[in-house]
Amino acid sequence: MNITDLKNTFENLRTEAGKVLVGLEEPFELLVVALFSNGHVLLEGVPGTAKTLMAKTLSYMVQAQFTRVQFTPDLMPSDILGTSVFDMNTSLFHLKKGPIFTQLLLADEINRAPAKTQSALLEAMEERQVNLEGERHILDAPFMVIATQNPIEYEGTYPLPEAQLDRFMFKVLVPYSPQEVEVEILRRYHHGFDAHDLEAAGLNKVITSKEVVAIRKLVQQVTVEDGILNYIANINAASRRSPDLVLGASARAATHVLMACKTFAALQGRDYVTPDDVKFIVPPVFRHRILLKPEAEIEGLDADSVINRLLAQVEVPR
């Protein structure tokens, strides 16, 4: 596979996704970029905005093993990782693997579980491995976590700590659909669309999970000039100097911008990164990593508006 083939693959993924998803082109595009960049995604939106459907659609098209875990306040780390079980017949302990032993894990409403349970994902997300009973278990590639959270409901929720948030490559906002999009959704359901039966919806498998691993290696060939590297570093540094922020972007944020930009460029059929790629990728990478000052919030600013200010301040390389 080469860059041209990858562009065609990306077009096929978008075309097929359009059979199931309506009005979610950019969120789905970012999911694909994260998958091919070896990253994880936090989807934020109110219930009923097709966050779970997006994850299921992506896993179906890349033929990845899919597991969904509903996070609740009583969920324990062992419910995710697994535990040792004593076998009476053999008088031996054996590992009963948890749902994290998959390729695409949907952590639904991740902020409903306490920090102890949320942290069970940290090692898996960063190192693609799990340590249980002193034994290391490598997770099957391509491993990806897609987590969802509700931005409105705070009762009975536990905000994700910064260390957990920093593991996610993107925070993708899934808004309400415009009225014309909702009309199309209603039309599809009227004609028998069933979100629980993707095969009946005519969705086709596009690539295999092994090809996803090959694509991850392919995007590493994309060229990034020093001017682009300095541009990314300057944006990162500007976030730390911003008078609107208590906390700027981390070093991991810069590396995530770089990796995602290379993937995004390759999906457009290019073997080089442009400043426009950086401008498109920075908001979903930064919005969950920066922390606004109370004065900025009183002023009516949110994370995206501060990020736009940063991008406007930093000189764009020619």
Buried (B, 14 or more C-beta within 10 A) or exposed (E): EEBEEBBEBBEBBBEBBBBBBBBBEEBBBBBBBBBBBBBBBBBBBEEEBBBBBBBBBBBBBBBBEBBBBEBBEEBBBBBBBBBEEEEEEEEEEEBEBBBBBBBBBBBBBBBBBBEEBBBBBBBBBEEBEBEBEEEEBEBEBBBBBBBBBBEEEEEEBBEBEEEBBBBBBBBBBBEEBEEEEEEEBEEBEEEEBEBEEBEEBEBEEBBEBEBBBEBBEBBEEBEBEEEBBEBBBBBBBBBEEBEBBEBBBBEBBBBBBBBBBBBBBBBBBBBEBBBEBBBBBBBBBBBBBBEBBEEBEEEEBEBEEBBBBBBEEBEBBE
